[in-house]
Amino acid sequence: MNRNFPTHWSPQEYGAGIHPLSEPEAFGMAKFILDHPNICGMCAYHTHGGIILRPSMTKPDTAMSARDINLYKEIGKVGTELTGYPTVSIYEEFTPDKSVVRRGGLMDWTYEEMGIISFGTELWDLERTAGVPKEGYYNLYPRNEEVQQKVYDYVKANMAEKGWRDWKPFDHPQLGKIEIGGMVNIWSYRNPPGSLLEDMVRQNILFNLKHAAAAPQVKVDEIGVTAVGTDLYKVRAVVSNHGYLPSNLSDVAVANKVAKPVTVSIVVDGGELVMNPQTADLGNLAGRNERLYPWSPWGQQWTANGKPVEWLVRAPQGSTITVTSQSEKGGTHRRTHTL
């Protein structure tokens, strides 16, 4: 499933499949994502390494949107605080040979095509748990005898018969007399002891919940009504994004023209609309992510997270108007006012 997605797909990639989405599991996941355009975030879980990975898989940070990079770094900090896992770029820190990049990944498809802020977490870090300093993000096995001894001691003490097999003689039909035993990769490097599983899952789910809580939240903040004549009223509404993420999620979504604008509409019960279209297009609304620090002419420039819209309506006193804001990522919100 890890290399079977359309973006940068290559048949030479390990695990690529015969064509993009050729595997039913990958196809099912892609269909679910496409069928739910309100998805605001994604995290794919893997083992192992004890790190939170972010895009890109194929290009350096300098080739990405600076605002998107800032978003990834700020949300990634939350993940690091909750899990202890560092957040790193797949290309920058997790690709040993930059001439051989990883292709066809789920994360690049969801972010580079749809602009969804996406992470991939490598669960469980045996070396760090065994007391080995983290010197690199792609050190998957012991680097020297000292590291090897610490890892072996931890596995023997904490993983019982699952992670370690005592050495014993064996008469091999081709190789002759040999010994078999040692560490069992799938129950040592790949997976943690059962006693650690619940806490590890809990920490990572908390990160998912924090990421979900960063979603855009578009609301009708206020409705102002001014009488300008007999049964004639000027209606002014302000629609704002109260979420951390912008309503478009990312610059990539705007560049790829997949970001849907925020719209606001009015319904007059018992009256009529006299001036301006019933539905107004507000474009994209910024999130709180642009407002981490006080505004400065030398810092990140702020864009509007709220916009007004006005209508002229004719209706008798006591009639009601309903103003509704709609955002693909930020939800639907409505308010009613009595004239």
WOKA-V290638 format. One record per residue. RES is the residue in three letters. PHI is phi as a letter, one per 30 degrees, with the letter a starting at -180 (NA if undefined). PSI is psi in radians with two decimals (* if undefined). OMEGA is omega in radians with two decimals (NA if undefined). Layout:
RES;PHI;PSI;OMEGA
RES;PHI;PSI;OMEGA
This chain:
MET;NA;-0.25;-2.94
ASN;d;-0.27;-3.08
ARG;b;0.40;-2.99
ASN;c;0.33;-3.09
PHE;c;2.78;-2.90
PRO;d;-0.58;-3.01
THR;d;2.15;3.13
HIS;h;0.43;-3.12
TRP;d;2.50;3.09
SER;b;2.37;3.12
PRO;d;-0.29;3.12
GLN;d;-0.23;-3.10
GLU;d;2.43;3.08
TYR;d;2.19;3.12
GLY;i;0.37;-3.04
ALA;d;-0.45;-3.01
GLY;i;3.12;-3.07
ILE;d;-0.35;3.03
HIS;a;2.86;-3.14
PRO;e;2.34;3.13
LEU;i;0.47;3.10
SER;d;-0.43;-3.10
GLU;d;2.36;-3.05
PRO;e;-0.58;3.13
GLU;d;-0.75;3.11
ALA;d;-0.73;3.11
PHE;d;-0.75;-3.14
GLY;d;-0.72;3.12
MET;d;-0.75;3.13
ALA;d;-0.73;3.14
LYS;d;-0.70;3.11
PHE;d;-0.77;-3.13
ILE;d;-0.77;-3.13
LEU;d;-0.53;3.14
ASP;d;-0.14;-3.12
HIS;b;1.34;-3.09
PRO;d;-0.13;3.10
ASN;d;0.02;3.14
ILE;d;2.26;-3.09
CYS;c;-0.21;-3.11
GLY;a;2.81;-3.13
MET;b;2.45;3.01
CYS;b;2.16;3.11
ALA;c;2.27;-3.10
TYR;c;2.34;3.11
HIS;b;3.01;2.85
THR;b;2.48;0.29
HIS;b;3.05;3.11
GLY;k;-0.39;3.14
GLY;i;0.80;3.14
ILE;b;2.72;3.02
ILE;c;2.07;-3.08
LEU;c;2.53;3.08
ARG;b;2.85;3.09
PRO;d;2.77;0.18
SER;c;2.78;3.04
MET;d;-0.38;-2.95
THR;b;-0.15;-3.08
LYS;b;2.75;-3.10
PRO;d;2.91;3.13
ASP;d;-0.54;-3.12
THR;d;-0.33;3.13
ALA;c;0.06;-3.13
MET;c;2.91;3.07
SER;d;2.25;-3.14
ALA;d;-0.66;3.13
ARG;d;-0.67;3.10
ASP;d;-0.70;3.09
ILE;e;-0.78;3.12
ASN;d;-0.71;3.09
LEU;e;-0.85;-3.13
TYR;d;-0.72;-3.11
LYS;d;-0.72;-3.11
GLU;d;-0.77;3.10
ILE;d;-0.66;3.10
GLY;d;-0.59;3.10
LYS;e;-0.68;3.13
VAL;d;-0.76;3.11
GLY;d;-0.70;3.14
THR;d;-0.72;3.13
GLU;d;-0.65;-3.07
LEU;d;-0.61;-3.02
THR;c;-0.37;-3.02
GLY;i;-0.05;-3.13
TYR;d;2.29;3.03
PRO;d;2.61;3.08
THR;c;2.14;-3.03
VAL;b;2.75;3.05
SER;d;2.38;3.11
ILE;d;-0.80;-3.10
TYR;d;-0.82;-3.01
GLU;d;-0.83;-3.00
GLU;c;-0.18;-3.04
PHE;c;0.21;3.10
THR;c;1.75;-3.07
PRO;d;-0.70;-3.13
ASP;c;1.86;-3.05
LYS;d;-0.22;3.08
SER;d;-0.16;3.13
VAL;b;1.47;-3.11
VAL;d;2.83;3.11
ARG;d;2.38;-3.04
ARG;b;2.69;3.06
GLY;i;0.36;-3.08
GLY;d;2.62;3.11
LEU;e;-0.77;-3.06
MET;d;-0.71;3.10
ASP;d;-0.59;3.11
TRP;d;-0.84;-3.08
THR;d;-0.63;-3.12
TYR;d;-0.90;-3.01
GLU;d;-0.44;3.13
GLU;c;-0.73;-3.04
MET;c;-0.14;3.11
GLY;i;0.28;3.12
ILE;d;2.25;3.11
ILE;d;1.98;-2.93
SER;b;2.46;3.08
PHE;b;2.81;3.00
GLY;b;2.04;-3.06
THR;c;2.23;3.04
GLU;c;1.77;-3.08
LEU;d;2.53;2.96
TRP;i;2.18;3.10
ASP;b;1.70;-3.11
LEU;d;-0.77;-3.06
GLU;d;-0.83;-3.12
ARG;d;-0.70;3.12
THR;d;-0.56;3.13
ALA;d;0.00;3.09
GLY;j;0.31;3.13
VAL;c;2.21;3.13
PRO;e;2.51;-3.14
LYS;d;1.76;-3.11
GLU;c;-0.23;3.13
GLY;a;2.79;-3.06
TYR;c;-0.07;3.14
TYR;b;0.43;3.06
ASN;d;1.61;-3.01
LEU;d;-0.27;-3.09
TYR;b;2.85;-3.06
PRO;e;2.38;-3.08
ARG;c;-0.39;-3.11
ASN;a;3.13;-3.06
GLU;d;-0.63;-3.14
GLU;d;-0.79;3.10
VAL;d;-0.76;-3.13
GLN;e;-0.73;-3.11
GLN;d;-0.73;3.11
LYS;d;-0.74;-3.14
VAL;d;-0.80;-3.13
TYR;d;-0.75;-3.13
ASP;d;-0.72;-3.13
TYR;d;-0.78;-3.11
VAL;d;-0.78;-3.13
LYS;d;-0.63;-3.07
ALA;d;-0.46;-2.95
ASN;b;-0.24;-3.05
MET;c;0.12;3.03
ALA;h;-2.45;-3.05
GLU;d;-0.27;-3.13
LYS;d;-0.79;-3.02
GLY;c;-0.19;-3.07
TRP;b;2.36;3.04
ARG;c;2.16;3.09
ASP;d;2.50;-3.12
TRP;d;2.44;3.09
LYS;b;2.65;-3.13
PRO;d;2.63;-3.13
PHE;a;2.37;3.13
ASP;c;1.76;-3.05
HIS;d;2.37;-3.08
PRO;d;-0.51;3.11
GLN;c;-0.67;-3.01
LEU;c;-0.25;-3.13
GLY;i;-2.57;-3.07
LYS;d;2.09;-3.14
ILE;b;-3.12;2.99
GLU;b;2.48;3.07
ILE;b;2.60;-3.12
GLY;k;-2.84;3.13
GLY;j;-2.75;-3.08
MET;d;2.52;3.05
VAL;c;1.89;-2.97
ASN;e;-0.82;-3.03
ILE;d;-0.46;-3.12
TRP;c;0.30;3.10
SER;b;-1.22;3.13
TYR;d;-0.66;-3.02
ARG;d;-0.57;-3.04
ASN;b;2.56;-3.11
PRO;d;2.94;2.97
PRO;d;2.57;-3.11
GLY;e;-0.55;-3.10
SER;d;-0.36;-3.12
LEU;c;-0.17;-2.97
LEU;d;-0.80;-3.06
GLU;d;-0.79;-3.12
ASP;d;-0.67;3.13
MET;d;-0.76;3.11
VAL;d;-0.76;-3.11
ARG;e;-0.82;-3.13
GLN;d;-0.72;-3.09
ASN;d;-0.60;3.07
ILE;d;-0.61;3.06
LEU;d;-0.65;3.07
PHE;d;-0.74;3.09
ASN;e;-0.74;-3.12
LEU;d;-0.69;3.09
LYS;d;-0.71;3.11
HIS;d;-0.76;3.12
ALA;d;-0.66;-3.13
ALA;d;-0.24;3.11
ALA;d;-0.06;-3.07
ALA;e;2.66;3.05
PRO;d;2.57;3.10
GLN;b;1.67;-3.06
VAL;c;2.24;-3.07
LYS;b;2.69;2.97
VAL;d;1.88;-3.05
ASP;d;-0.74;-3.06
GLU;a;2.70;3.02
ILE;b;2.12;3.09
GLY;c;2.34;-3.11
VAL;b;2.25;3.12
THR;b;2.17;3.10
ALA;d;2.23;-3.11
VAL;b;0.04;3.14
GLY;l;-3.07;3.14
THR;d;2.03;-3.14
ASP;h;0.39;-3.13
LEU;c;2.23;-3.05
TYR;b;2.46;2.95
LYS;c;2.19;3.14
VAL;c;2.24;3.12
ARG;b;2.16;3.13
ALA;b;2.57;3.06
VAL;c;2.19;3.14
VAL;c;2.28;-3.08
SER;b;2.73;3.03
ASN;c;2.02;-3.12
HIS;c;-0.01;-3.10
GLY;d;2.98;3.11
TYR;d;-0.76;-3.13
LEU;d;2.60;3.04
PRO;d;2.82;-3.10
SER;d;-0.39;3.10
ASN;c;-0.07;-3.11
LEU;i;-0.88;-3.00
SER;a;2.86;3.04
ASP;d;-0.58;-3.14
VAL;d;-0.72;-3.14
ALA;d;-0.63;3.10
VAL;d;-0.81;-3.12
ALA;d;-0.63;-3.13
ASN;d;0.01;3.12
LYS;i;0.58;3.07
VAL;c;-0.18;3.12
ALA;d;2.14;3.14
LYS;d;2.44;-3.12
PRO;d;2.74;2.98
VAL;d;2.34;3.10
THR;b;2.71;3.07
VAL;b;2.36;-3.08
SER;b;2.83;-3.13
ILE;b;2.49;3.02
VAL;b;2.23;-3.14
VAL;c;1.97;-3.12
ASP;d;1.95;3.14
GLY;i;0.25;3.13
GLY;b;-2.77;-3.10
GLU;b;2.74;3.06
LEU;d;2.22;-3.06
VAL;c;-0.67;-3.04
MET;b;2.51;-3.14
ASN;i;2.62;-3.12
PRO;d;2.65;3.14
GLN;d;-0.63;-3.13
THR;c;2.26;3.14
ALA;c;2.48;3.10
ASP;c;2.04;-3.11
LEU;c;0.00;-3.10
GLY;i;-2.55;-3.14
ASN;c;2.52;3.08
LEU;c;2.26;-3.12
ALA;d;2.82;3.07
GLY;c;-3.08;3.14
ARG;d;-0.23;-3.11
ASN;e;-0.45;3.12
GLU;d;-0.15;-2.99
ARG;c;0.78;3.13
LEU;d;-0.48;-3.08
TYR;b;2.84;3.05
PRO;e;2.57;-3.10
TRP;d;2.47;3.11
SER;b;2.49;3.09
PRO;d;-0.26;3.14
TRP;c;-0.09;-3.11
GLY;c;-2.93;3.09
GLN;d;2.26;-3.09
GLN;d;2.41;-3.10
TRP;d;2.52;2.98
THR;c;2.89;-2.97
ALA;d;2.27;3.00
ASN;c;0.08;3.05
GLY;b;2.54;-3.13
LYS;b;2.55;3.10
PRO;c;2.80;3.03
VAL;b;2.54;-3.08
GLU;b;2.62;3.04
TRP;b;2.80;2.96
LEU;c;2.16;-3.09
VAL;b;2.66;3.05
ARG;b;2.16;-3.14
ALA;a;2.63;3.10
PRO;d;2.68;3.11
GLN;e;2.43;-3.10
GLY;j;-0.22;3.06
SER;d;2.85;3.13
THR;c;2.59;3.00
ILE;b;2.54;3.10
THR;b;2.19;3.11
VAL;c;2.24;-3.07
THR;b;2.23;3.01
SER;c;2.49;3.14
GLN;b;2.32;3.10
SER;b;2.28;-3.12
GLU;e;-0.71;-3.12
LYS;c;-0.42;-3.03
GLY;c;0.08;3.03
GLY;i;-3.14;3.13
THR;c;2.36;-3.13
HIS;b;2.46;-3.14
ARG;b;2.62;3.07
ARG;b;2.54;-3.13
THR;c;2.48;-3.13
HIS;b;2.44;3.12
THR;c;2.25;-3.11
LEU;d;*;NA
